[in-house]
Each structure stands twice: as C-alpha cells, then as structure tokens.
Amino acid sequence: MATHQTTLAFDTPGRGTRNITDAVGRAIAGSGIRNGIAHVFVQHTSCSLVITENADPDVRRDLETIIGRTAPDGDPAYRHDTEGPDDMAAHARSVLTGSSLSLPVGAGRPLLGTWQGVFLWEHRTGPQHRSVVVTVLGD
C-alpha cells in the first residue's frame, strides 16, 4: 500500500464556503494512487470541511443560516471572545461540522456523487489563511 501526503493552502475572504473539490482532486491525482481512500483534514479550529450540494448556492446560504442560529456571534453566555464576537461561535461551528473528511478514491479521483462538492467552510468573519492536509492511501 502506498501513501502520499500534501498540504494545500487557501486564503478565505471571511465567513462562507469555498469549493475546494478541484484542488483536492488534483492532490489525489498527483499522488499517483489509483484506488484507495483520501483523508482531508483542516489544521484549524475555527473553520471546517463539509461535503454538500455543489450546484445550487442557496443550499450553502441556507446552511449558513442554520448554523448561525445554532451558534450565533456575540452570545453573552460565551466566555471565550478573545478575538472578537465571532471567536467562540467559529469554534462551536467547527466542532458541529467537523475538521476532516474521508473520500473514496477510484481511477485516481475522488468518487463523489453528481451533486457533491468538498467545501472549506470559513466560520470567522474576517479573512484567514487556511491549510488543508490531503493524505491518500491505496494502490
């Protein structure tokens, strides 16, 4: 079994989703591994990775509305607000949505469904620099 690992860098403009499907696909293809699994991990505690609808942006806007209701900015009950009113909310949103994904790999590409995409979901309101580690295992 072969293993290949690469780190991808992304700059985000602030809160919202960024489609990273193509970048992850290029990392998988560049591994030379044809069949196996790809583990995708974001090295931060205030953003997350999700697989969701890649065609209609309303889905991602609605997800932002839902998560905003669940973990609102500036809740007076939060103790952790060192970096501003979005600080604790961003951590909570990350915990609720997750920091890693596993993707099946076939023919050297991620085996996603027709309407699925891999998204980096930024939970901070300001611009950020994010690192995503893609580890591919297989043959």
N, C-alpha and C positions, 0 to 999 in steps of 0.2 A: 504494500500500500504506500502510495506517495502522499506527501504533504507539501502544501505551498501556502505561504502567508504574505500578505501585502497590506499596507496601510494607505487608505485613501484620505485626502484632506478636502474639506468643504468649508466655504465661508457662507454663513447664513445672514440674511438681512434682518432677521428677528423672527418673532413668532410666526409659525406656519409650517407647511410641509414642503419638502423639496424632493422631487423624484430623483432617486439615485440608482434606479434599475439598470440603466445603461452602464454606469460606472462599475457597479457590482458585476454585471455581465462581462465587462472587459477584464476585470480582475480574475474571474473564473476562467475565461478563455485563455488568458495569459498564463494560467497555472499549468496548462498542458494536460490537466486531468480531464478525462472524458466522462467518467461516471463515478458518482460518489455523493458527497454532501458538502455544502458550503455553510460555514458558521460566520455570521456577520454580527459584529459587536461594536457598539459605540462607546468610546472611552470617556464619557462624561455623565454627570448626574442630573443635568437639567435639560436634556433632550432625549429622544427615544427613536426607536426604529419600529416601523409598522409595515405590514403588507395590507394594502387596501385597494379600492377602486382606482384605476388609472385613467379612466375615460372622462367621467363627469366630475369636475372640480367642486360641484355642490356637495358631494359626499364628504370631501375633506373639510369644507367650510362647516358643514353640519357637525362633524366630529369635533372640530374646534369649539363649537357652541356647547356641545355636550360636556366636553372635558372642562370648559370654562365654568360651567355650572357646578361641576363636581369639585374642582379645585380653583376657586376664584382668587384673583390677585388681591392682596391687601387685607385679607381676613384678619380682624382684630384679635382673633384667638391664636394666630401664629406667633411663635416666639422668634423663629429664625427669619430675620428680614435684613440681614447684614448688607446685602447688595440691592436692596430696594423692595418695593411691594410685590414684584413678580418672583422674588427669590424662592420662598417656600412653595409657592404654587407650582413653580417649574420643577422642583424636586418631587412634589407629590404626583404631578402629571407623568413624570418619568417612571416612577415606581408603578403607577397604574397601567402604563402602556408597554413598558419593557425596554431593555437595553440590548437585546440580542435576538437574532432570528436564525433558524436553520432552514436551508433551502436544498431540495434535491437537485442534483446535477446529472444531466444526461446529454450526450453528444457535445460535451464541453460548454453547456449553457445552463442557466437556471431553468428549472421546469416549473414555471409559473403558469397559472391559468390565464385565459384570454384577457380578462379584465383586471388582473392583479399587477400591482407595481410595488416596488420596495421604496419606502419613503423615510427620509430623515425628518423627524418632527421636532422642530425647534420650539422650546417652551419659554425661552427668555424673550423679552420684548425688544431687546437691542441686538445688534449684530454680534455674531460669535464665530470663532474658528473651531471646527469640529474634526475629530479623527475617527475613522471607521476602519476596524481591522477585519479583513476577509481572510479566513482560513479555509482552504479547500483540501479535503481528504478523499482519496479514491484511487482509481486506476487510470 
